[in-house]
């Protein structure tokens, strides 16, 4: 053969090889025979087909492709194209796979999702990313299902049923055989569990586990929210029985092992409707003129012993869940509201951080350990705030949690005023060190006995709230510092907060500049200083809630870990969670570890505790999501009774399918769909965060004030739709 012919043959061989990989890698989950590959490559002559068969055999021998069955071949994904990640489904059936080691998320079209669900851990095959287009791929394997139970509405047929999921990110319904329906009735909201998904079936086969009730009813919807996130709403009977059998008496033998602080002036400050009081402050003036301040935390670990069904349940829950109308506690009531609750005039076991401070807020001494206390007084925030503002202890009836006017001792008044002054000094110092002051407005509802919303109010953080916050921060920081600085290094649980993502800060700066604000991105100190100025400047303005929300979203997420990197938002080098063990499992672990090290114990397995940290962070995220959904549900319920009213709102989000509008007076947020905006044909301008009219150039932009009315409310899907009446003219 001449050199020219050899070169041509080699070139053709390379083309066929390249074509084989193009076909196999485009659909990596499928197998093809040589005829199918030849057809896709349009190889019509015998010579090319023979060359294809020969090359397939060579590539199989070299283990560059695999023969799945006789004469059928499939791509072997290389390490560069196969990754493991988490699925993020969209409501349109497409998905993104979040891969930790990749800069961009991998886009998955609906036909390549391959039965994966939201938050599943999957193997994803990435196609060649040519011409700078977005990274695309196909899910090739489901490594782990995030969950196997789902919430939906039963659609009864003659001999079977379907359940339509209420989660818009679920693209399939569930087939329920007759024997799996149980007592569920047509149209009811149910929890189902997947049993299997046969290869030839369009829908997974599932079983009804529980009937939640009629869609739209209050308890049905609240229980559905919990079920959607896999959160329980009651304790198993055996866990309740175990908790009820715990000896919760205070005994002399145990008191003798502890620092006795029952005679020290002690009080709690909590929300007026609180049932569990897990922290108290004590105050004493020492002979040298310094102050001894105790931060006393319920000693949950005294009752909650490891390797018990109660501890297993608490760990699985990891946190209490604060829904709009109820608390789903981490611990049964016998502990959360009784034995561990620091109620007034009751002896309680506590774990304490005790500090000696001088009048200039300088820390002179610290002590950590188990104590016993007896709280002298229980205050609501409003009552403590009254003492701070008026400087006297006469509590008027209108704010009294006792239902009548009463007076507190001068000692308590002096203690409260001194603690307030010290707290303000600590807060000022934190701000100077670069802490960020997030005082986001929280929406609360006035509910009647039927849990119907009668009004909206906003939770505001005043001096009394900040007094408690600063001393809790002090205890959390000093406990973390005490262990974190020890040599050799000891495994501990930290609450960390990484620096914000620069791209998110740049995007935030672009948005707030539309309101005349600016963030200085020069360095870390400049960012925190200008963020604080921004958050202060927007207080009381129409854009406050929008800016507060966007600023929080620009931050990294705080998590639990054994690897300390400090807490950016608080400007602390060391930080942990020590102060809320009734409602947070990481605090229980911190108590156990702290006591272990105080007793001279050696360091523990970091790997073991890192796994617990990840679980706690994950559960915190689910609880927060459920809390947000319950607030959204109540907002929709509240707006159902306001359908005839016009509201002024701020455009809080702009997307290709419409604008989100947040009503200024009650913070309820709903959507105006793009198809419902009259007078022009609107298109989404991502650069301007706006919808722009093609004919008349009308613009609806992020931050614009508009007038809306309620168009539609859907409690089941938790949708609130507005009709747009036009831009707001204040004149």
Secondary structure, 3 states (H helix, E strand, C coil): CCHHHHHHHHHHHHHHHHHHHHHHHHCCCCCEEHHHHHHHHCCCCHHHHHHHHHHHHHHHHCCCEEEEECCEEEECCCCCCEEEEEEEECCCCCEEEECCCCCCCEEECHHHCCCCCCCCEEEEEECCCCCCCCCEEEEEEEEECCCCEEEEEEEECCCEEEEEECCCCCCCCEEEEHHHCCCCCCCEEEEEEEEECCCCCCCEEEEEEEEEEECCCHHHHHHHHHHHCCCCCCCCHHHHHHHHCCCCCCCHHHHCCCEECCCCCEEEEECCCCCCCCEEEEEEECCCCCEEEEEEEECHHHHCCCCCHHHHHHHHHCECEECCCCEECCCCHHHHHHHCCCCCCCEEEEEEEEEEECCCCCEEEEEEEEEEEECCEEEEHHHHHHHHHHCCCEECHHHCCCCCCEECCHHHHHHHHHHHHHHHHHHHHHHHCCCCCCCCCEEEEEECCCCCEEEEEEECCCHHHHHHHHHHHHHHHHHHHHHHCCCCCCCCCEEEECCCCHHHHHHHHHHHHHHCCCCCCCCHHHHHHHHHHHHHHCCCCCCHHHHHHHHHHHCCCCEEECCCCCECCCCECCCCCCCCCCCEHHHHHHHHHHHHHHCCCCCCCHHHHHHHHHHHHHHHHHHHHHHHHHHHHHHHHHHHCCCCCCEEEEEEEEECCEEEEEECCCCCEEEEEHHHCCCCCEEEECCCCEEEECCCCCEEECCCEEEEEEEEEECCCCEEEEEEEEECCCC
